[in-house]
Amino acid sequence: MIQGRQRLAGRVALVTGASRGIGAAVARRFGAEGAHVVAVARTVGGLEELDDAIKAVGGGATLVPLDLCDFDAIDRLGTAVADRHGRIDILVGNAAMLGGLRPMGHFEPDVWERVFDLNVTANWRLIHNFDALLRASDAGRAIFVTSSVTRGTFAYWGAYAASKAALESMVETYAAELAKTNVRVNLLDPGIARTAMRAEAMPGEDSMSLPTSQWRAATIRVDASRHSSRTLSYRLGHTIDAESSLVKLSTPLKESIAGRESCWPKRWRWDYGIRRTYALTSE
């Protein structure tokens, strides 16, 4: 990538679930855009492959093998990033688990708890530890990955759907609290992609028919920078590449915010002044 076109040059970006799938694709893109990537995941081999890929495009990364359900380890990570960088410019909360599909009463308590530990509480611990570091940036960006399961009722998806609904409520609250700061907080729904989680949920599906982790479409759910404003901006027929969306949401430009290049479906609504945009794909 040409140095002059790097939109995240000099930025420090932390990405969870960075060893595979969506997290790895985003981490590679951030590295290519000039950010120093703090890559967090449990799988050491996947992190090493990511490091090679980022170095191949001239980027740099810090590898952090870490189980996000070890909350004390998240606290130590926050301290280490503060000591080394003094700030964080971009935080991407991507790591999640499905917890299986089954009737609500059939979830084992330990499975239910682990789904909420990873999908909700770990992201709160990230906010708890990195809020001050995001505020220390001149343009902090926090982006959390959600799912379309929160917009309907899907039998057997209880643990995952409930955890993502809780995540959205938490992030929307956080966005509202930071509306008058330099920090922007967004929720991103990547849509259907060829990932291990999708294969777990839909084992009979032809995975080769799905878009790869370089996703074709995304849904941007929270726009904190226009929290009290009702300005609409959209372009019909435009396909959102979610990697590009994350880069755009992560840049320090004041107008680099959710919804500026979104395709909208026929319905849209306002909730407490927060704009929700729903992206469409175009073939």
HELIX and SHEET records of a PDB file:
HELIX    1   1 GLN A    3  ARG A    5  5                                   3    
HELIX    2   2 GLY A   21  ALA A   32  1                                  12    
HELIX    3   3 VAL A   44  ALA A   56  1                                  13    
HELIX    4   4 PHE A   71  HIS A   85  1                                  15    
HELIX    5   5 MET A  104  HIS A  106  5                                   3    
HELIX    6   6 PRO A  109  PHE A  116  1                                   8    
HELIX    7   7 ASP A  117  THR A  121  3                                   5    
HELIX    8   8 ALA A  122  ALA A  136  1                                  15    
HELIX    9   9 SER A  148  ARG A  151  5                                   4    
HELIX   10  10 GLY A  158  GLU A  177  1                                  20    
HELIX   11  11 ALA A  196  ALA A  201  1                                   6    
HELIX   12  12 SER A  207  SER A  209  5                                   3    
HELIX   13  13 ALA A  224  ARG A  226  5                                   3    
HELIX   14  14 ALA A  242  SER A  250  1                                   9    
SHEET    1   A 7 GLY A  60  PRO A  65  0                                        
SHEET    2   A 7 HIS A  36  ALA A  41  1                                        
SHEET    3   A 7 VAL A  12  THR A  16  1                                        
SHEET    4   A 7 ILE A  90  GLY A  93  1                                        
SHEET    5   A 7 ARG A 141  VAL A 145  1                                        
SHEET    6   A 7 ARG A 184  ASP A 189  1                                        
SHEET    7   A 7 THR A 219  ILE A 220 -1                                        
SHEET    1   B 2 TRP A 270  ASP A 271  0                                        
SHEET    2   B 2 ILE A 274  ARG A 275 -1                                        
END                                                                             
